[in-house]
Amino acid sequence: MARGPRPKHVPIRTCIACRQTDGKRELVRVVRVAAEAAGTAVKIDPTGKLAGRGAYICRNRSCWEQALTGRRLAAALKTTLTDEELAALHAYAANLPEHN
C-alpha cells in the first residue's frame, strides 16, 4: 500500500482577544524579550521565533484594540507595558484591516 507524504503539522494558537483558534502563521505574535538595561521589552515578532514569552493576536484592528485597551496583552505577557510600547503597538494596529 503506497502512502503519500505526511501532511505538515500546523501549530494551533489562540488569540488573546477574541479566543478564536487558528494556525500559528495566521496570527501575529507579540513577545516579551529581555532588554539590555531596562529589564524587559515588548516587540512584535514577525518570524515567530524570538526567544521570550509570547502572545498571539488576530490580524484585525478590533482584536488589537481589545487586547491593548483591556490590558489582556499585559496580563498574557506577565509584564507592564510602557507608554512607548503601547504607542508602537497602537501604531501597528492602525495599519491592520478592521475585520478579516
C-alpha positions as CSV (number, residue, x, y, z in Angstrom):
1,M,0.0,0.0,0.0
2,A,1.6,3.2,-1.2
3,R,1.1,6.3,1.0
4,G,1.7,9.8,0.1
5,P,3.8,12.3,2.0
6,R,2.7,13.1,5.5
7,P,0.8,16.4,5.9
8,K,2.8,19.1,7.6
9,H,1.9,19.8,11.2
10,V,0.4,23.3,11.7
11,P,0.6,24.5,15.3
12,I,-2.7,26.0,16.6
13,R,-2.7,29.2,18.7
14,T,-5.4,31.2,20.4
15,C,-6.0,34.9,20.0
16,I,-5.9,36.5,23.5
17,A,-8.6,39.0,22.5
18,C,-11.4,37.0,20.7
19,R,-10.3,33.5,21.8
20,Q,-10.5,32.1,18.2
21,T,-8.0,29.4,17.3
22,D,-6.0,29.5,14.1
23,G,-2.7,28.4,12.7
24,K,0.4,30.0,14.2
25,R,1.3,31.7,10.9
26,E,-2.2,33.4,10.6
27,L,-1.8,35.3,13.9
28,V,0.6,38.0,15.0
29,R,3.0,37.1,17.8
30,V,3.9,39.8,20.4
31,V,6.8,38.8,22.6
32,R,8.4,40.0,25.9
33,V,12.1,39.9,25.5
34,A,14.9,40.7,27.9
35,A,16.3,44.1,27.2
36,E,19.9,45.1,27.9
37,A,19.4,47.7,30.7
38,A,15.7,48.3,31.1
39,G,14.8,44.8,32.1
40,T,12.2,43.7,29.6
41,A,10.8,45.0,26.3
42,V,7.7,44.1,24.3
43,K,8.1,43.7,20.5
44,I,6.1,42.4,17.5
45,D,7.7,39.1,16.4
46,P,7.1,38.7,12.6
47,T,9.2,35.5,12.4
48,G,7.5,33.9,15.4
49,K,11.0,32.7,16.6
50,L,12.2,35.3,19.1
51,A,13.0,33.9,22.5
52,G,10.7,35.1,25.2
53,R,7.1,34.9,26.5
54,G,4.7,35.4,23.6
55,A,1.0,36.1,23.0
56,Y,-0.9,35.8,19.8
57,I,-3.4,38.3,18.3
58,C,-5.6,38.1,15.2
59,R,-4.6,40.2,12.2
60,N,-7.6,42.7,12.6
61,R,-7.8,46.0,14.3
62,S,-10.7,45.2,16.6
63,C,-8.8,42.3,18.3
64,W,-5.8,44.6,18.8
65,E,-7.8,47.4,20.3
66,Q,-9.5,44.9,22.6
67,A,-6.1,43.4,23.7
68,L,-4.5,46.8,24.2
69,T,-7.3,48.7,26.0
70,G,-8.4,45.7,28.1
71,R,-4.9,45.1,29.4
72,R,-5.1,41.5,28.1
73,L,-1.8,41.7,26.4
74,A,0.0,42.9,29.6
75,A,-1.6,40.0,31.5
76,A,-0.7,37.4,28.9
77,L,2.9,38.6,28.8
78,K,3.1,39.0,32.6
79,T,4.6,42.5,32.3
80,T,3.6,46.1,32.4
81,L,3.6,47.9,29.1
82,T,5.3,51.2,28.9
83,D,3.7,54.2,27.1
84,E,6.3,53.9,24.3
85,E,5.5,50.2,23.8
86,L,1.7,50.9,23.8
87,A,2.2,53.7,21.3
88,A,4.2,51.4,19.0
89,L,1.6,48.6,19.2
90,H,-1.3,51.0,18.6
91,A,0.6,52.3,15.5
92,Y,1.0,48.7,14.2
93,A,-2.7,48.1,14.9
94,A,-3.8,51.2,12.9
95,N,-2.4,49.6,9.7
96,L,-4.4,46.5,10.1
97,P,-7.8,45.9,8.5
98,E,-10.9,46.3,10.6
99,H,-12.1,42.7,10.0
100,N,-10.6,39.7,8.3
